Amino acid sequence: MSAEHRFRIEQMIGEAREQLEPLRGVHSGTTAEVARTLLGHLSHSAALVDQALVDTATAAVAAGVAVQEVSAWSRLSVRELAELMSEGPDQD
């Protein structure tokens, strides 16, 4: 994996971690306000982790790792993995 890919993936994971950190103190307000805040941060963090998974899988396949192996590692079917990788970077 290139240093650029590794840096980008580490950056997304770090950003997801940063998004989750403030949630430890979210306990005040109405239930709806707290839930909205938690779900908003969790959703954004999940999207970053998902993109890191796709980017890592794409880099692994580009480096010559068999798609079937990457599929097993990522817990995605070969078809799902191929569809995600064909969408390109930063696609939801």
N, C-alpha and C positions, 0 to 999 in steps of 0.2 A: 504494500500500500504506500502510495506516495506521501511525502511529508505534508503536502497540501491537503490531501484527503484526511489524513490523520488529524491535522490541526482543525479542519472544519468540523469533523465529528466530535472531537474533544470540546470544541467551542459550543456546539449545540447541547452536549450533555451538561457542560458547565452552566449554560444558560437555563436549562431545565432545573438543575439543582438550585440555582439562584431564585427561580420562580417559586420553588417549593419551600425554601427556607423561611420566608415571612409567615407562612401558614401556621407555624407553631403557635404564634400568638393570637390567632384569629379566634376569639372566643366571645367577643362582645357584639351586641346588636341583636336584632331579631333573628330568628332561625332562618328566615328567608335571606336576609342580608349576609349572614355567615355562610350559608350554603352557596349563594351566588358567588361570593368571593372565592371560596374553596374550589368550586367547580370551574370557575373561570381560570384560575391558576393551574389546576390539575389538567384541564383540557389543553391549555397552551403547552404545558410541560410534556404531556403525552404526544402532542404533535411534533415537538422537537425530538423526542426519543424515537418516534416512528421514522422521522426523516433520517436520523442517524443510523437506524437499522437499514433503511433502503440504501443510503450512501455506502455503508460498510459492505452490504451484500453486493452492490454494483462494483465496488473496488475489488472485492474478492473474486468475482467472476471475471472481471477484466484482467486480473493477475493470473488467471488460469485455473482457479479452483472450480471443480465441477458444480454445476448448478444444483444437482441433487444433494451434494454435501451442504452447500449454502442454504438450500431449502430446509434441510434437517436442522441446521444450526439456528436458523431464524424462526423455526416453527411455522413457516408458511409453505403452502403447497408450491410445487414448481410453477404451476399456472399463475397463482397469485404473485409470486415473486417476479415472474417474467412480466406480468402486467405492470407492477409497480416500477420495475426498472425501465420499462419502455416509456413511462410517463415523463421521465427525466427528473432532474433535481427540483426540489421545492414544489412538487405538485401534491395537492391534497385530493 
